[in-house]
Amino acid sequence: MALLDMRDTLDLATGERALAWRAGIHELYPNASSLMNVLMRTTKRKKVDTDPEVNWWERDHAQRELIVETGDVPDQQAAGASDTLDVDDGAYECPKHSLIFNTRTFEIVMVSADPTTDTDISIVRGIGGTGNQATWADNDVLQVIHTSHPEGDSVPSAISRPPTKVNNYLGIHRHATNNTNTALATRLRTPQLRQRAKAEALKDHEVSKAWSCLLGRKSERSTSDGIVRTSAGVMEFCTTHVYNAAAGFTKSGFRSWFYDVMEHGSDEKWLACGLTLFKIIEEMCEYESVQFREVPETDTYGISVKTLMWGGKRLHVSPEAILSRSTTFTSWGFCLDFDQIEYAYLTGRDTDWKPNRQNPGDDRNIGEWLAEMGWVMYNADDTMGYVKTATSYSP
């Protein structure tokens, strides 16, 4: 159709104008940055030479606290009298001449013979006391304090504490790029197609390993595609120190969890948390006048964190991108003890770029990032834990 008079830009046909374009794609991506990235960069790395199942031994310290068995308690006896003590378990931790302190009555008794079962102890009542000793009660808490041997005594019986076997599997993480040779030869407004695809696949690869550290579950199963192994993470290893804040995040609840998780392991730990939980902790500290201070990045692997300190123990709190982007896990946080974590990989199978994975004759270029790795978390149930479902602060 013919046009009269002057034309303006709106009169031009679709596609006739040479529009201005910015090169590249400006991505908004929940990459495995900050604390999880630090974990994978700085944690101890150990190669596994033999098998994709990794095993280790753990052993707890001696059980030094006993509980009097219900329904069978020592009655009133004179100091120096022989008696029998029944406990729920732990008798083998009390060889002959051990001293046991009743935390309710303050009476001290001495073990008079090596226990032959883990629940029965022969004792002498009222060590250091006089007169009749009080009747004990169900569930009295007893503290094993020390031993006291007679002069010239023979060597005491040794205590044997078998360790516990723990294991995990190494899972295979693979993230591929797939570009036709035509696409690679085409002049695009988003240049460097191959490099961008490789970088994006690496981001996906690191995020995959980060999630496995937090939420992974251990398994080894046979499928129609072959043997599949998955690696356990914090959530499976840690079942004891879990703070469920669904009913409201409180200072007393969080502080109790803090001291429990700090009882063993390092005095300095890290809480990778979602943004919702981070803001709740900030709100609690502001309301309760608890110091929650910024720490120089030079002291925290180059990432920005805030540190909470109670009882000489430090918890570095950092909002983690992959958690903050999740509608569920933005209200969660995972406490990590870097001294107890190892990044384990099968020999020759740590993260590496594998180019030219296409079949011969394929008119395309395929590459992939591949790692066969898993996590070794020593004494995790005692040294780590997590906070979940914290949606609001309850003063």
Secondary structure, DSSP 8 states (H G I E B T S, - for coil): ----S---GGGS-TTTS-----SS-------S-HHHHHHHHHSEEEEESS-SEEEEEE------EEEB-TT-----EETT-EEEEEBSS-GGG--TTEEEEETTT--EEEE-S--SSSSEEEEES-TT--SEE----TT-EEEEEEE---TT-----------EEEEEE-EEEEEEEEEEHHHHHS--SS--HHHHHHHHHHHHHHHHHHHHHHH---EEEEETTEEEEE---HHHH--SSEEE-TT-B-HHHHHHHHHHHTSSS-SEEEEEE-HHHHHHHHHHHHHTT--EEEE-GGGTTT--EEEEEETTEEEEEEE-HHHHTSTTGGG-EEEE-GGGEEEEEETT-SSEEE---S-TT-SEEEEEEEEEEEEEETTHHHH-EEEE---SB--
